[in-house]
């Protein structure tokens, strides 16, 4: 989980290098967030 001290951990993508993927013809990135929902 990202709470407490773990909130300071790096959890991202530094950079996308041009020409390293053909997934998006005009370049760019996908941002995806996954969350786990638990009962209280």
mmCIF entry with sequence, helices, sheets and N, C-alpha, C, O atoms, coordinates in Angstrom:
data_MODEL
# 
_entry.id   MODEL 
# 
_entity.id                         1 
_entity.type                       polymer 
_entity.pdbx_number_of_molecules   1 
# 
_entity_poly.entity_id                      1 
_entity_poly.type                           'polypeptide(L)' 
_entity_poly.nstd_linkage                   no 
_entity_poly.nstd_monomer                   no 
_entity_poly.pdbx_seq_one_letter_code       
;(UNK)(UNK)(UNK)(UNK)(UNK)(UNK)(UNK)(UNK)(UNK)(UNK)(UNK)(UNK)(UNK)(UNK)(UNK)(UNK)
(UNK)(UNK)(UNK)(UNK)(UNK)(UNK)(UNK)(UNK)(UNK)(UNK)(UNK)(UNK)(UNK)(UNK)(UNK)(UNK)
(UNK)(UNK)(UNK)(UNK)(UNK)(UNK)(UNK)(UNK)
;
_entity_poly.pdbx_seq_one_letter_code_can   XXXXXXXXXXXXXXXXXXXXXXXXXXXXXXXXXXXXXXXX 
_entity_poly.pdbx_strand_id                 A 
# 
loop_
_entity_poly_seq.entity_id 
_entity_poly_seq.num 
_entity_poly_seq.mon_id 
_entity_poly_seq.hetero 
1 1  UNK n 
1 2  UNK n 
1 3  UNK n 
1 4  UNK n 
1 5  UNK n 
1 6  UNK n 
1 7  UNK n 
1 8  UNK n 
1 9  UNK n 
1 10 UNK n 
1 11 UNK n 
1 12 UNK n 
1 13 UNK n 
1 14 UNK n 
1 15 UNK n 
1 16 UNK n 
1 17 UNK n 
1 18 UNK n 
1 19 UNK n 
1 20 UNK n 
1 21 UNK n 
1 22 UNK n 
1 23 UNK n 
1 24 UNK n 
1 25 UNK n 
1 26 UNK n 
1 27 UNK n 
1 28 UNK n 
1 29 UNK n 
1 30 UNK n 
1 31 UNK n 
1 32 UNK n 
1 33 UNK n 
1 34 UNK n 
1 35 UNK n 
1 36 UNK n 
1 37 UNK n 
1 38 UNK n 
1 39 UNK n 
1 40 UNK n 
# 
_struct_asym.id          A 
_struct_asym.entity_id   1 
# 
_struct_conf.conf_type_id            HELX_P 
_struct_conf.id                      HELX_P1 
_struct_conf.pdbx_PDB_helix_id       AA1 
_struct_conf.beg_label_comp_id       UNK 
_struct_conf.beg_label_asym_id       A 
_struct_conf.beg_label_seq_id        4 
_struct_conf.pdbx_beg_PDB_ins_code   ? 
_struct_conf.end_label_comp_id       UNK 
_struct_conf.end_label_asym_id       A 
_struct_conf.end_label_seq_id        8 
_struct_conf.pdbx_end_PDB_ins_code   ? 
_struct_conf.beg_auth_comp_id        UNK 
_struct_conf.beg_auth_asym_id        A 
_struct_conf.beg_auth_seq_id         4 
_struct_conf.end_auth_comp_id        UNK 
_struct_conf.end_auth_asym_id        A 
_struct_conf.end_auth_seq_id         8 
_struct_conf.pdbx_PDB_helix_class    5 
_struct_conf.details                 ? 
_struct_conf.pdbx_PDB_helix_length   5 
# 
_struct_conf_type.id          HELX_P 
_struct_conf_type.criteria    ? 
_struct_conf_type.reference   ? 
# 
loop_
_atom_site.group_PDB 
_atom_site.id 
_atom_site.type_symbol 
_atom_site.label_atom_id 
_atom_site.label_alt_id 
_atom_site.label_comp_id 
_atom_site.label_asym_id 
_atom_site.label_entity_id 
_atom_site.label_seq_id 
_atom_site.pdbx_PDB_ins_code 
_atom_site.Cartn_x 
_atom_site.Cartn_y 
_atom_site.Cartn_z 
_atom_site.occupancy 
_atom_site.B_iso_or_equiv 
_atom_site.pdbx_formal_charge 
_atom_site.auth_seq_id 
_atom_site.auth_comp_id 
_atom_site.auth_asym_id 
_atom_site.auth_atom_id 
_atom_site.pdbx_PDB_model_num 
ATOM 1   N N  . UNK A 1 1  ? 0.841   -1.184 0.000   1.00 0.00 ? 1  UNK A N  1 
ATOM 2   C CA . UNK A 1 1  ? 0.000   0.000  0.000   1.00 0.00 ? 1  UNK A CA 1 
ATOM 3   C C  . UNK A 1 1  ? 0.883   1.242  0.000   1.00 0.00 ? 1  UNK A C  1 
ATOM 4   O O  . UNK A 1 1  ? 2.022   1.216  0.466   1.00 0.00 ? 1  UNK A O  1 
ATOM 5   N N  . UNK A 1 2  ? 0.339   2.310  -0.524  1.00 0.00 ? 2  UNK A N  1 
ATOM 6   C CA . UNK A 1 2  ? 1.095   3.555  -0.549  1.00 0.00 ? 2  UNK A CA 1 
ATOM 7   C C  . UNK A 1 2  ? 0.589   4.482  0.553   1.00 0.00 ? 2  UNK A C  1 
ATOM 8   O O  . UNK A 1 2  ? -0.079  5.485  0.300   1.00 0.00 ? 2  UNK A O  1 
ATOM 9   N N  . UNK A 1 3  ? 0.927   4.114  1.765   1.00 0.00 ? 3  UNK A N  1 
ATOM 10  C CA . UNK A 1 3  ? 0.597   4.955  2.908   1.00 0.00 ? 3  UNK A CA 1 
ATOM 11  C C  . UNK A 1 3  ? 1.771   4.920  3.862   1.00 0.00 ? 3  UNK A C  1 
ATOM 12  O O  . UNK A 1 3  ? 2.631   4.045  3.762   1.00 0.00 ? 3  UNK A O  1 
ATOM 13  N N  . UNK A 1 4  ? 1.812   5.853  4.774   1.00 0.00 ? 4  UNK A N  1 
ATOM 14  C CA . UNK A 1 4  ? 2.944   5.905  5.702   1.00 0.00 ? 4  UNK A CA 1 
ATOM 15  C C  . UNK A 1 4  ? 4.245   6.142  4.939   1.00 0.00 ? 4  UNK A C  1 
ATOM 16  O O  . UNK A 1 4  ? 4.252   6.879  3.953   1.00 0.00 ? 4  UNK A O  1 
ATOM 17  N N  . UNK A 1 5  ? 5.345   5.529  5.380   1.00 0.00 ? 5  UNK A N  1 
ATOM 18  C CA . UNK A 1 5  ? 6.639   5.728  4.739   1.00 0.00 ? 5  UNK A CA 1 
ATOM 19  C C  . UNK A 1 5  ? 6.665   5.311  3.264   1.00 0.00 ? 5  UNK A C  1 
ATOM 20  O O  . UNK A 1 5  ? 7.439   5.862  2.482   1.00 0.00 ? 5  UNK A O  1 
ATOM 21  N N  . UNK A 1 6  ? 5.822   4.339  2.880   1.00 0.00 ? 6  UNK A N  1 
ATOM 22  C CA . UNK A 1 6  ? 5.840   3.881  1.489   1.00 0.00 ? 6  UNK A CA 1 
ATOM 23  C C  . UNK A 1 6  ? 5.330   4.942  0.518   1.00 0.00 ? 6  UNK A C  1 
ATOM 24  O O  . UNK A 1 6  ? 5.524   4.799  -0.689  1.00 0.00 ? 6  UNK A O  1 
ATOM 25  N N  . UNK A 1 7  ? 4.683   6.003  1.006   1.00 0.00 ? 7  UNK A N  1 
ATOM 26  C CA . UNK A 1 7  ? 4.238   7.096  0.128   1.00 0.00 ? 7  UNK A CA 1 
ATOM 27  C C  . UNK A 1 7  ? 5.421   7.772  -0.553  1.00 0.00 ? 7  UNK A C  1 
ATOM 28  O O  . UNK A 1 7  ? 5.246   8.425  -1.582  1.00 0.00 ? 7  UNK A O  1 
ATOM 29  N N  . UNK A 1 8  ? 6.609   7.628  -0.006  1.00 0.00 ? 8  UNK A N  1 
ATOM 30  C CA . UNK A 1 8  ? 7.786   8.288  -0.565  1.00 0.00 ? 8  UNK A CA 1 
ATOM 31  C C  . UNK A 1 8  ? 8.535   7.414  -1.568  1.00 0.00 ? 8  UNK A C  1 
ATOM 32  O O  . UNK A 1 8  ? 9.515   7.869  -2.158  1.00 0.00 ? 8  UNK A O  1 
ATOM 33  N N  . UNK A 1 9  ? 8.105   6.184  -1.773  1.00 0.00 ? 9  UNK A N  1 
ATOM 34  C CA . UNK A 1 9  ? 8.760   5.308  -2.733  1.00 0.00 ? 9  UNK A CA 1 
ATOM 35  C C  . UNK A 1 9  ? 8.478   5.787  -4.145  1.00 0.00 ? 9  UNK A C  1 
ATOM 36  O O  . UNK A 1 9  ? 7.386   6.270  -4.445  1.00 0.00 ? 9  UNK A O  1 
ATOM 37  N N  . UNK A 1 10 ? 9.464   5.650  -4.999  1.00 0.00 ? 10 UNK A N  1 
ATOM 38  C CA . UNK A 1 10 ? 9.279   5.990  -6.409  1.00 0.00 ? 10 UNK A CA 1 
ATOM 39  C C  . UNK A 1 10 ? 8.461   4.893  -7.071  1.00 0.00 ? 10 UNK A C  1 
ATOM 40  O O  . UNK A 1 10 ? 8.811   3.718  -6.965  1.00 0.00 ? 10 UNK A O  1 
ATOM 41  N N  . UNK A 1 11 ? 7.382   5.252  -7.748  1.00 0.00 ? 11 UNK A N  1 
ATOM 42  C CA . UNK A 1 11 ? 6.531   4.270  -8.403  1.00 0.00 ? 11 UNK A CA 1 
ATOM 43  C C  . UNK A 1 11 ? 6.029   4.809  -9.744  1.00 0.00 ? 11 UNK A C  1 
ATOM 44  O O  . UNK A 1 11 ? 4.841   4.724  -10.054 1.00 0.00 ? 11 UNK A O  1 
ATOM 45  N N  . UNK A 1 12 ? 6.942   5.358  -10.522 1.00 0.00 ? 12 UNK A N  1 
ATOM 46  C CA . UNK A 1 12 ? 6.549   5.927  -11.806 1.00 0.00 ? 12 UNK A CA 1 
ATOM 47  C C  . UNK A 1 12 ? 7.502   5.548  -12.913 1.00 0.00 ? 12 UNK A C  1 
ATOM 48  O O  . UNK A 1 12 ? 8.457   4.798  -12.710 1.00 0.00 ? 12 UNK A O  1 
ATOM 49  N N  . UNK A 1 13 ? 7.227   6.079  -14.085 1.00 0.00 ? 13 UNK A N  1 
ATOM 50  C CA . UNK A 1 13 ? 8.054   5.860  -15.263 1.00 0.00 ? 13 UNK A CA 1 
ATOM 51  C C  . UNK A 1 13 ? 8.874   7.123  -15.468 1.00 0.00 ? 13 UNK A C  1 
ATOM 52  O O  . UNK A 1 13 ? 8.319   8.219  -15.546 1.00 0.00 ? 13 UNK A O  1 
ATOM 53  N N  . UNK A 1 14 ? 10.189  6.977  -15.556 1.00 0.00 ? 14 UNK A N  1 
ATOM 54  C CA . UNK A 1 14 ? 11.066  8.136  -15.694 1.00 0.00 ? 14 UNK A CA 1 
ATOM 55  C C  . UNK A 1 14 ? 10.835  8.865  -17.012 1.00 0.00 ? 14 UNK A C  1 
ATOM 56  O O  . UNK A 1 14 ? 10.639  10.080 -17.022 1.00 0.00 ? 14 UNK A O  1 
ATOM 57  N N  . UNK A 1 15 ? 10.857  8.132  -18.125 1.00 0.00 ? 15 UNK A N  1 
ATOM 58  C CA . UNK A 1 15 ? 10.659  8.775  -19.432 1.00 0.00 ? 15 UNK A CA 1 
ATOM 59  C C  . UNK A 1 15 ? 10.362  7.706  -20.481 1.00 0.00 ? 15 UNK A C  1 
ATOM 60  O O  . UNK A 1 15 ? 10.658  6.525  -20.298 1.00 0.00 ? 15 UNK A O  1 
ATOM 61  N N  . UNK A 1 16 ? 9.773   8.153  -21.574 1.00 0.00 ? 16 UNK A N  1 
ATOM 62  C CA . UNK A 1 16 ? 9.526   7.300  -22.720 1.00 0.00 ? 16 UNK A CA 1 
ATOM 63  C C  . UNK A 1 16 ? 10.478  7.760  -23.819 1.00 0.00 ? 16 UNK A C  1 
ATOM 64  O O  . UNK A 1 16 ? 10.466  8.930  -24.200 1.00 0.00 ? 16 UNK A O  1 
ATOM 65  N N  . UNK A 1 17 ? 11.290  6.859  -24.324 1.00 0.00 ? 17 UNK A N  1 
ATOM 66  C CA . UNK A 1 17 ? 12.245  7.228  -25.371 1.00 0.00 ? 17 UNK A CA 1 
ATOM 67  C C  . UNK A 1 17 ? 11.554  7.221  -26.730 1.00 0.00 ? 17 UNK A C  1 
ATOM 68  O O  . UNK A 1 17 ? 10.898  6.240  -27.078 1.00 0.00 ? 17 UNK A O  1 
ATOM 69  N N  . UNK A 1 18 ? 11.690  8.299  -27.507 1.00 0.00 ? 18 UNK A N  1 
ATOM 70  C CA . UNK A 1 18 ? 11.054  8.368  -28.826 1.00 0.00 ? 18 UNK A CA 1 
ATOM 71  C C  . UNK A 1 18 ? 11.475  7.190  -29.711 1.00 0.00 ? 18 UNK A C  1 
ATOM 72  O O  . UNK A 1 18 ? 12.641  6.795  -29.729 1.00 0.00 ? 18 UNK A O  1 
ATOM 73  N N  . UNK A 1 19 ? 10.512  6.644  -30.437 1.00 0.00 ? 19 UNK A N  1 
ATOM 74  C CA . UNK A 1 19 ? 10.806  5.577  -31.386 1.00 0.00 ? 19 UNK A CA 1 
ATOM 75  C C  . UNK A 1 19 ? 10.986  4.198  -30.767 1.00 0.00 ? 19 UNK A C  1 
ATOM 76  O O  . UNK A 1 19 ? 11.390  3.270  -31.466 1.00 0.00 ? 19 UNK A O  1 
ATOM 77  N N  . UNK A 1 20 ? 10.697  4.032  -29.467 1.00 0.00 ? 20 UNK A N  1 
ATOM 78  C CA . UNK A 1 20 ? 10.914  2.731  -28.837 1.00 0.00 ? 20 UNK A CA 1 
ATOM 79  C C  . UNK A 1 20 ? 9.658   1.879  -28.794 1.00 0.00 ? 20 UNK A C  1 
ATOM 80  O O  . UNK A 1 20 ? 9.692   0.750  -28.303 1.00 0.00 ? 20 UNK A O  1 
ATOM 81  N N  . UNK A 1 21 ? 8.536   2.410  -29.309 1.00 0.00 ? 21 UNK A N  1 
ATOM 82  C CA . UNK A 1 21 ? 7.300   1.633  -29.322 1.00 0.00 ? 21 UNK A CA 1 
ATOM 83  C C  . UNK A 1 21 ? 6.436   2.076  -30.491 1.00 0.00 ? 21 UNK A C  1 
ATOM 84  O O  . UNK A 1 21 ? 6.443   3.244  -30.877 1.00 0.00 ? 21 UNK A O  1 
ATOM 85  N N  . UNK A 1 22 ? 5.690   1.127  -31.050 1.00 0.00 ? 22 UNK A N  1 
ATOM 86  C CA . UNK A 1 22 ? 4.729   1.448  -32.111 1.00 0.00 ? 22 UNK A CA 1 
ATOM 87  C C  . UNK A 1 22 ? 3.297   1.361  -31.592 1.00 0.00 ? 22 UNK A C  1 
ATOM 88  O O  . UNK A 1 22 ? 2.352   1.413  -32.379 1.00 0.00 ? 22 UNK A O  1 
ATOM 89  N N  . UNK A 1 23 ? 3.127   1.229  -30.286 1.00 0.00 ? 23 UNK A N  1 
ATOM 90  C CA . UNK A 1 23 ? 1.806   1.088  -29.689 1.00 0.00 ? 23 UNK A CA 1 
ATOM 91  C C  . UNK A 1 23 ? 0.929   2.312  -29.966 1.00 0.00 ? 23 UNK A C  1 
ATOM 92  O O  . UNK A 1 23 ? -0.239  2.170  -30.327 1.00 0.00 ? 23 UNK A O  1 
ATOM 93  N N  . UNK A 1 24 ? 1.483   3.495  -29.800 1.00 0.00 ? 24 UNK A N  1 
ATOM 94  C CA . UNK A 1 24 ? 0.781   4.743  -30.098 1.00 0.00 ? 24 UNK A CA 1 
ATOM 95  C C  . UNK A 1 24 ? 1.520   5.429  -31.244 1.00 0.00 ? 24 UNK A C  1 
ATOM 96  O O  . UNK A 1 24 ? 2.602   5.975  -31.029 1.00 0.00 ? 24 UNK A O  1 
ATOM 97  N N  . UNK A 1 25 ? 0.964   5.415  -32.454 1.00 0.00 ? 25 UNK A N  1 
ATOM 98  C CA . UNK A 1 25 ? 1.682   5.943  -33.623 1.00 0.00 ? 25 UNK A CA 1 
ATOM 99  C C  . UNK A 1 25 ? 2.189   7.374  -33.463 1.00 0.00 ? 25 UNK A C  1 
ATOM 100 O O  . UNK A 1 25 ? 3.243   7.715  -34.001 1.00 0.00 ? 25 UNK A O  1 
ATOM 101 N N  . UNK A 1 26 ? 1.457   8.219  -32.731 1.00 0.00 ? 26 UNK A N  1 
ATOM 102 C CA . UNK A 1 26 ? 1.884   9.608  -32.561 1.00 0.00 ? 26 UNK A CA 1 
ATOM 103 C C  . UNK A 1 26 ? 2.613   9.832  -31.236 1.00 0.00 ? 26 UNK A C  1 
ATOM 104 O O  . UNK A 1 26 ? 2.826   10.976 -30.835 1.00 0.00 ? 26 UNK A O  1 
ATOM 105 N N  . UNK A 1 27 ? 2.990   8.770  -30.567 1.00 0.00 ? 27 UNK A N  1 
ATOM 106 C CA . UNK A 1 27 ? 3.700   8.887  -29.300 1.00 0.00 ? 27 UNK A CA 1 
ATOM 107 C C  . UNK A 1 27 ? 2.752   9.108  -28.133 1.00 0.00 ? 27 UNK A C  1 
ATOM 108 O O  . UNK A 1 27 ? 1.544   9.256  -28.320 1.00 0.00 ? 27 UNK A O  1 
ATOM 109 N N  . UNK A 1 28 ? 3.301   9.129  -26.941 1.00 0.00 ? 28 UNK A N  1 
ATOM 110 C CA . UNK A 1 28 ? 2.515   9.334  -25.736 1.00 0.00 ? 28 UNK A CA 1 
ATOM 111 C C  . UNK A 1 28 ? 2.683   8.184  -24.772 1.00 0.00 ? 28 UNK A C  1 
ATOM 112 O O  . UNK A 1 28 ? 3.574   7.350  -24.928 1.00 0.00 ? 28 UNK A O  1 
ATOM 113 N N  . UNK A 1 29 ? 1.819   8.146  -23.774 1.00 0.00 ? 29 UNK A N  1 
ATOM 114 C CA . UNK A 1 29 ? 1.891   7.087  -22.777 1.00 0.00 ? 29 UNK A CA 1 
ATOM 115 C C  . UNK A 1 29 ? 0.487   6.781  -22.257 1.00 0.00 ? 29 UNK A C  1 
ATOM 116 O O  . UNK A 1 29 ? -0.424  7.606  -22.332 1.00 0.00 ? 29 UNK A O  1 
ATOM 117 N N  . UNK A 1 30 ? 0.347   5.576  -21.735 1.00 0.00 ? 30 UNK A N  1 
ATOM 118 C CA . UNK A 1 30 ? -0.861  5.168  -21.039 1.00 0.00 ? 30 UNK A CA 1 
ATOM 119 C C  . UNK A 1 30 ? -0.595  5.292  -19.551 1.00 0.00 ? 30 UNK A C  1 
ATOM 120 O O  . UNK A 1 30 ? 0.464   4.883  -19.076 1.00 0.00 ? 30 UNK A O  1 
ATOM 121 N N  . UNK A 1 31 ? -1.536  5.847  -18.814 1.00 0.00 ? 31 UNK A N  1 
ATOM 122 C CA . UNK A 1 31 ? -1.453  5.866  -17.356 1.00 0.00 ? 31 UNK A CA 1 
ATOM 123 C C  . UNK A 1 31 ? -2.499  4.883  -16.843 1.00 0.00 ? 31 UNK A C  1 
ATOM 124 O O  . UNK A 1 31 ? -3.671  4.969  -17.209 1.00 0.00 ? 31 UNK A O  1 
ATOM 125 N N  . UNK A 1 32 ? -2.076  3.955  -16.001 1.00 0.00 ? 32 UNK A N  1 
ATOM 126 C CA . UNK A 1 32 ? -2.960  2.921  -15.499 1.00 0.00 ? 32 UNK A CA 1 
ATOM 127 C C  . UNK A 1 32 ? -2.839  2.865  -13.984 1.00 0.00 ? 32 UNK A C  1 
ATOM 128 O O  . UNK A 1 32 ? -1.738  2.733  -13.448 1.00 0.00 ? 32 UNK A O  1 
ATOM 129 N N  . UNK A 1 33 ? -3.963  2.964  -13.299 1.00 0.00 ? 33 UNK A N  1 
ATOM 130 C CA . UNK A 1 33 ? -3.980  2.871  -11.842 1.00 0.00 ? 33 UNK A CA 1 
ATOM 131 C C  . UNK A 1 33 ? -4.817  1.664  -11.444 1.00 0.00 ? 33 UNK A C  1 
ATOM 132 O O  . UNK A 1 33 ? -5.962  1.519  -11.873 1.00 0.00 ? 33 UNK A O  1 
ATOM 133 N N  . UNK A 1 34 ? -4.237  0.808  -10.624 1.00 0.00 ? 34 UNK A N  1 
ATOM 134 C CA . UNK A 1 34 ? -4.952  -0.354 -10.115 1.00 0.00 ? 34 UNK A CA 1 
ATOM 135 C C  . UNK A 1 34 ? -5.158  -0.184 -8.617  1.00 0.00 ? 34 UNK A C  1 
ATOM 136 O O  . UNK A 1 34 ? -4.234  0.191  -7.896  1.00 0.00 ? 34 UNK A O  1 
ATOM 137 N N  . UNK A 1 35 ? -6.354  -0.454 -8.160  1.00 0.00 ? 35 UNK A N  1 
ATOM 138 C CA . UNK A 1 35 ? -6.638  -0.350 -6.732  1.00 0.00 ? 35 UNK A CA 1 
ATOM 139 C C  . UNK A 1 35 ? -7.345  -1.619 -6.275  1.00 0.00 ? 35 UNK A C  1 
ATOM 140 O O  . UNK A 1 35 ? -8.158  -2.185 -7.006  1.00 0.00 ? 35 UNK A O  1 
ATOM 141 N N  . UNK A 1 36 ? -7.036  -2.048 -5.089  1.00 0.00 ? 36 UNK A N  1 
ATOM 142 C CA . UNK A 1 36 ? -7.707  -3.197 -4.489  1.00 0.00 ? 36 UNK A CA 1 
ATOM 143 C C  . UNK A 1 36 ? -8.719  -2.666 -3.467  1.00 0.00 ? 36 UNK A C  1 
ATOM 144 O O  . UNK A 1 36 ? -8.366  -1.892 -2.577  1.00 0.00 ? 36 UNK A O  1 
ATOM 145 N N  . UNK A 1 37 ? -9.948  -3.081 -3.602  1.00 0.00 ? 37 UNK A N  1 
ATOM 146 C CA . UNK A 1 37 ? -11.009 -2.665 -2.691  1.00 0.00 ? 37 UNK A CA 1 
ATOM 147 C C  . UNK A 1 37 ? -11.261 -3.788 -1.714  1.00 0.00 ? 37 UNK A C  1 
ATOM 148 O O  . UNK A 1 37 ? -11.484 -4.931 -2.114  1.00 0.00 ? 37 UNK A O  1 
ATOM 149 N N  . UNK A 1 38 ? -11.226 -3.471 -0.447  1.00 0.00 ? 38 UNK A N  1 
ATOM 150 C CA . UNK A 1 38 ? -11.470 -4.480 0.588   1.00 0.00 ? 38 UNK A CA 1 
ATOM 151 C C  . UNK A 1 38 ? -12.638 -4.038 1.459   1.00 0.00 ? 38 UNK A C  1 
ATOM 152 O O  . UNK A 1 38 ? -12.901 -2.845 1.612   1.00 0.00 ? 38 UNK A O  1 
ATOM 153 N N  . UNK A 1 39 ? -13.321 -4.999 2.016   1.00 0.00 ? 39 UNK A N  1 
ATOM 154 C CA . UNK A 1 39 ? -14.442 -4.698 2.912   1.00 0.00 ? 39 UNK A CA 1 
ATOM 155 C C  . UNK A 1 39 ? -13.918 -4.119 4.209   1.00 0.00 ? 39 UNK A C  1 
ATOM 156 O O  . UNK A 1 39 ? -12.831 -4.477 4.662   1.00 0.00 ? 39 UNK A O  1 
ATOM 157 N N  . UNK A 1 40 ? -14.682 -3.234 4.803   1.00 0.00 ? 40 UNK A N  1 
ATOM 158 C CA . UNK A 1 40 ? -14.263 -2.631 6.072   1.00 0.00 ? 40 UNK A CA 1 
ATOM 159 C C  . UNK A 1 40 ? -14.603 -3.502 7.241   1.00 0.00 ? 40 UNK A C  1 
ATOM 160 O O  . UNK A 1 40 ? -14.319 -3.141 8.383   1.00 0.00 ? 40 UNK A O  1 
# 
